[in-house]
Amino acid sequence: MQSLGSSKSSSTPGRGGFSMFRISGPGLLVLITAFLVAVIFAANQNDVVGWVVAVIALFWLALASFVVFSIQRAAKKAGAKINEAHNAFNAATGRAPSTVSADHGGTRLVRERGEAEEIRDMKLDHSFKIVQVQVRVVEQERAKGAAADQDTIRRALETIEITATNARDMIKSSGGSGEPVTGTIID
């Protein structure tokens, strides 16, 4: 299962994910090398131009470092805000707060869907189909006007009530017991 909008911070390296170090590392390495070469040449030549080049290289190195580390801090703060908003949303919808795992790429598996849940969902789907059929029966009888069979309408409404009660009981019995829902599916 893939999460929409990964809440993983962009500054933490992951498998195949975005890493600030992979982008900033080579660039900073080039600037550090340029600074060191400029300092070595300036020291060897003892020339004013060499020292000016060394100062300029130091300025660019400091500027690049500032930008990279500022972006990393901002990415961490943005990731924390996203996690906070995600957890607030989960709390509002009654779900557990999320925890991000590096090995799942920002997705976490709460638990596997069990056979009991699949059976319950199939039974609930069947119950909804029964309700839809009975609603059609009621509508057809009502369309007849005065010639409508009131007994058919009463039986259809009774079937809807029984089916809805059974469906609600199936939902209530699924409170995490892990046991299959009992009942009979009638086609």
DODO-625189 format. One record per residue (C-alpha): residue number from 1; residue in one letter; x, y, z. Coordinates in steps of 0.2 Angstrom, whole numbers. Example, Ala and Ser with C-alpha at 12.3 -4.5 7.8 and 13.67 -1.06 7.14 Angstrom:
! DODO-625189
{num: 1	residu: A	x: 62	y: -22	z: 39}
{num: 2	residu: S	x: 68	y: -5	z: 36}
! end
This chain:
! DODO-625189
{num: 1	residu: M	x: 0	y: 0	z: 0}
{num: 2	residu: Q	x: 7	y: 17	z: -5}
{num: 3	residu: S	x: 4	y: 33	z: 5}
{num: 4	residu: L	x: -1	y: 49	z: -4}
{num: 5	residu: G	x: 11	y: 62	z: 1}
{num: 6	residu: S	x: 25	y: 53	z: 10}
{num: 7	residu: S	x: 28	y: 61	z: 27}
{num: 8	residu: K	x: 46	y: 56	z: 27}
{num: 9	residu: S	x: 58	y: 71	z: 29}
{num: 10	residu: S	x: 68	y: 75	z: 14}
{num: 11	residu: S	x: 84	y: 76	z: 23}
{num: 12	residu: T	x: 84	y: 58	z: 29}
{num: 13	residu: P	x: 91	y: 46	z: 16}
{num: 14	residu: G	x: 81	y: 31	z: 12}
{num: 15	residu: R	x: 81	y: 17	z: -1}
{num: 16	residu: G	x: 79	y: 26	z: -18}
{num: 17	residu: G	x: 72	y: 41	z: -9}
{num: 18	residu: F	x: 77	y: 59	z: -10}
{num: 19	residu: S	x: 92	y: 63	z: 0}
{num: 20	residu: M	x: 99	y: 81	z: 3}
{num: 21	residu: F	x: 116	y: 74	z: 5}
{num: 22	residu: R	x: 116	y: 66	z: -12}
{num: 23	residu: I	x: 112	y: 83	z: -20}
{num: 24	residu: S	x: 123	y: 94	z: -8}
{num: 25	residu: G	x: 138	y: 83	z: -5}
{num: 26	residu: P	x: 146	y: 84	z: -22}
{num: 27	residu: G	x: 143	y: 103	z: -24}
{num: 28	residu: L	x: 150	y: 106	z: -7}
{num: 29	residu: L	x: 165	y: 95	z: -10}
{num: 30	residu: V	x: 169	y: 105	z: -26}
{num: 31	residu: L	x: 168	y: 121	z: -17}
{num: 32	residu: I	x: 179	y: 114	z: -3}
{num: 33	residu: T	x: 192	y: 108	z: -15}
{num: 34	residu: A	x: 192	y: 125	z: -24}
{num: 35	residu: F	x: 195	y: 134	z: -8}
{num: 36	residu: L	x: 209	y: 123	z: -3}
{num: 37	residu: V	x: 217	y: 124	z: -20}
{num: 38	residu: A	x: 215	y: 143	z: -19}
{num: 39	residu: V	x: 223	y: 144	z: -1}
{num: 40	residu: I	x: 238	y: 132	z: -7}
{num: 41	residu: F	x: 241	y: 143	z: -22}
{num: 42	residu: A	x: 240	y: 159	z: -12}
{num: 43	residu: A	x: 251	y: 153	z: 1}
{num: 44	residu: N	x: 264	y: 146	z: -12}
{num: 45	residu: Q	x: 264	y: 162	z: -22}
{num: 46	residu: N	x: 261	y: 174	z: -8}
{num: 47	residu: D	x: 252	y: 185	z: -20}
{num: 48	residu: V	x: 237	y: 197	z: -16}
{num: 49	residu: V	x: 227	y: 190	z: -31}
{num: 50	residu: G	x: 229	y: 172	z: -24}
{num: 51	residu: W	x: 222	y: 178	z: -7}
{num: 52	residu: V	x: 208	y: 187	z: -15}
{num: 53	residu: V	x: 203	y: 171	z: -25}
{num: 54	residu: A	x: 204	y: 161	z: -8}
{num: 55	residu: V	x: 193	y: 174	z: 0}
{num: 56	residu: I	x: 180	y: 173	z: -14}
{num: 57	residu: A	x: 181	y: 154	z: -13}
{num: 58	residu: L	x: 178	y: 155	z: 5}
{num: 59	residu: F	x: 163	y: 166	z: 3}
{num: 60	residu: W	x: 155	y: 154	z: -10}
{num: 61	residu: L	x: 158	y: 139	z: 2}
{num: 62	residu: A	x: 150	y: 148	z: 17}
{num: 63	residu: L	x: 135	y: 154	z: 6}
{num: 64	residu: A	x: 133	y: 136	z: -1}
{num: 65	residu: S	x: 134	y: 128	z: 16}
{num: 66	residu: F	x: 122	y: 141	z: 23}
{num: 67	residu: V	x: 109	y: 137	z: 9}
{num: 68	residu: V	x: 111	y: 118	z: 11}
{num: 69	residu: F	x: 109	y: 118	z: 30}
{num: 70	residu: S	x: 95	y: 130	z: 29}
{num: 71	residu: I	x: 86	y: 119	z: 17}
{num: 72	residu: Q	x: 89	y: 104	z: 27}
{num: 73	residu: R	x: 82	y: 113	z: 43}
{num: 74	residu: A	x: 67	y: 119	z: 33}
{num: 75	residu: A	x: 64	y: 101	z: 26}
{num: 76	residu: K	x: 64	y: 94	z: 44}
{num: 77	residu: K	x: 52	y: 107	z: 50}
{num: 78	residu: A	x: 40	y: 104	z: 35}
{num: 79	residu: G	x: 41	y: 85	z: 38}
{num: 80	residu: A	x: 37	y: 88	z: 56}
{num: 81	residu: K	x: 22	y: 99	z: 52}
{num: 82	residu: I	x: 16	y: 86	z: 39}
{num: 83	residu: N	x: 17	y: 73	z: 52}
{num: 84	residu: E	x: 8	y: 84	z: 65}
{num: 85	residu: A	x: -6	y: 87	z: 52}
{num: 86	residu: H	x: -7	y: 69	z: 48}
{num: 87	residu: N	x: -8	y: 64	z: 66}
{num: 88	residu: A	x: -22	y: 77	z: 69}
{num: 89	residu: F	x: -32	y: 71	z: 54}
{num: 90	residu: N	x: -30	y: 53	z: 61}
{num: 91	residu: A	x: -35	y: 58	z: 78}
{num: 92	residu: A	x: -50	y: 67	z: 71}
{num: 93	residu: T	x: -56	y: 52	z: 61}
{num: 94	residu: G	x: -53	y: 40	z: 75}
{num: 95	residu: R	x: -37	y: 32	z: 68}
{num: 96	residu: A	x: -21	y: 29	z: 78}
{num: 97	residu: P	x: -7	y: 41	z: 75}
{num: 98	residu: S	x: 5	y: 37	z: 62}
{num: 99	residu: T	x: 23	y: 32	z: 64}
{num: 100	residu: V	x: 35	y: 32	z: 49}
{num: 101	residu: S	x: 46	y: 18	z: 46}
{num: 102	residu: A	x: 62	y: 20	z: 35}
{num: 103	residu: D	x: 60	y: 2	z: 28}
{num: 104	residu: H	x: 42	y: 5	z: 22}
{num: 105	residu: G	x: 46	y: 22	z: 14}
{num: 106	residu: G	x: 33	y: 32	z: 24}
{num: 107	residu: T	x: 20	y: 18	z: 24}
{num: 108	residu: R	x: 15	y: 8	z: 39}
{num: 109	residu: L	x: 5	y: -8	z: 39}
{num: 110	residu: V	x: -7	y: -8	z: 54}
{num: 111	residu: R	x: -12	y: -26	z: 51}
{num: 112	residu: E	x: -17	y: -38	z: 38}
{num: 113	residu: R	x: -35	y: -39	z: 32}
{num: 114	residu: G	x: -41	y: -55	z: 39}
{num: 115	residu: E	x: -53	y: -68	z: 31}
{num: 116	residu: A	x: -66	y: -63	z: 44}
{num: 117	residu: E	x: -66	y: -46	z: 38}
{num: 118	residu: E	x: -68	y: -51	z: 20}
{num: 119	residu: I	x: -83	y: -62	z: 25}
{num: 120	residu: R	x: -91	y: -48	z: 35}
{num: 121	residu: D	x: -89	y: -36	z: 20}
{num: 122	residu: M	x: -97	y: -49	z: 8}
{num: 123	residu: K	x: -111	y: -51	z: 20}
{num: 124	residu: L	x: -113	y: -32	z: 22}
{num: 125	residu: D	x: -113	y: -30	z: 3}
{num: 126	residu: H	x: -126	y: -44	z: 2}
{num: 127	residu: S	x: -137	y: -35	z: 15}
{num: 128	residu: F	x: -136	y: -19	z: 5}
{num: 129	residu: K	x: -141	y: -28	z: -11}
{num: 130	residu: I	x: -156	y: -35	z: -2}
{num: 131	residu: V	x: -161	y: -17	z: 4}
{num: 132	residu: Q	x: -160	y: -11	z: -13}
{num: 133	residu: V	x: -171	y: -24	z: -20}
{num: 134	residu: Q	x: -184	y: -21	z: -7}
{num: 135	residu: V	x: -184	y: -3	z: -10}
{num: 136	residu: R	x: -187	y: -6	z: -29}
{num: 137	residu: V	x: -202	y: -18	z: -23}
{num: 138	residu: V	x: -209	y: -4	z: -13}
{num: 139	residu: E	x: -207	y: 9	z: -27}
{num: 140	residu: Q	x: -215	y: -3	z: -39}
{num: 141	residu: E	x: -230	y: -5	z: -28}
{num: 142	residu: R	x: -232	y: 13	z: -24}
{num: 143	residu: A	x: -232	y: 17	z: -42}
{num: 144	residu: K	x: -248	y: 7	z: -44}
{num: 145	residu: G	x: -257	y: 19	z: -33}
{num: 146	residu: A	x: -273	y: 13	z: -26}
{num: 147	residu: A	x: -270	y: -4	z: -33}
{num: 148	residu: A	x: -254	y: -7	z: -23}
{num: 149	residu: D	x: -253	y: -22	z: -12}
{num: 150	residu: Q	x: -251	y: -16	z: 5}
{num: 151	residu: D	x: -245	y: -33	z: 11}
{num: 152	residu: T	x: -231	y: -33	z: -1}
{num: 153	residu: I	x: -225	y: -16	z: 5}
{num: 154	residu: R	x: -227	y: -21	z: 23}
{num: 155	residu: R	x: -216	y: -37	z: 20}
{num: 156	residu: A	x: -203	y: -27	z: 10}
{num: 157	residu: L	x: -201	y: -14	z: 24}
{num: 158	residu: E	x: -200	y: -28	z: 37}
{num: 159	residu: T	x: -186	y: -36	z: 27}
{num: 160	residu: I	x: -177	y: -19	z: 25}
{num: 161	residu: E	x: -178	y: -17	z: 44}
{num: 162	residu: I	x: -172	y: -35	z: 48}
{num: 163	residu: T	x: -158	y: -34	z: 35}
{num: 164	residu: A	x: -153	y: -17	z: 42}
{num: 165	residu: T	x: -153	y: -23	z: 60}
{num: 166	residu: N	x: -142	y: -39	z: 55}
{num: 167	residu: A	x: -130	y: -28	z: 46}
{num: 168	residu: R	x: -128	y: -16	z: 61}
{num: 169	residu: D	x: -125	y: -31	z: 72}
{num: 170	residu: M	x: -112	y: -37	z: 60}
{num: 171	residu: I	x: -103	y: -21	z: 61}
{num: 172	residu: K	x: -104	y: -21	z: 80}
{num: 173	residu: S	x: -98	y: -39	z: 81}
{num: 174	residu: S	x: -82	y: -34	z: 71}
{num: 175	residu: G	x: -75	y: -25	z: 86}
{num: 176	residu: G	x: -58	y: -33	z: 84}
{num: 177	residu: S	x: -62	y: -50	z: 91}
{num: 178	residu: G	x: -55	y: -58	z: 75}
{num: 179	residu: E	x: -69	y: -71	z: 74}
{num: 180	residu: P	x: -79	y: -74	z: 58}
{num: 181	residu: V	x: -96	y: -66	z: 58}
{num: 182	residu: T	x: -109	y: -80	z: 59}
{num: 183	residu: G	x: -125	y: -80	z: 48}
{num: 184	residu: T	x: -131	y: -87	z: 32}
{num: 185	residu: I	x: -130	y: -79	z: 15}
{num: 186	residu: I	x: -145	y: -81	z: 5}
{num: 187	residu: D	x: -144	y: -78	z: -14}
! end
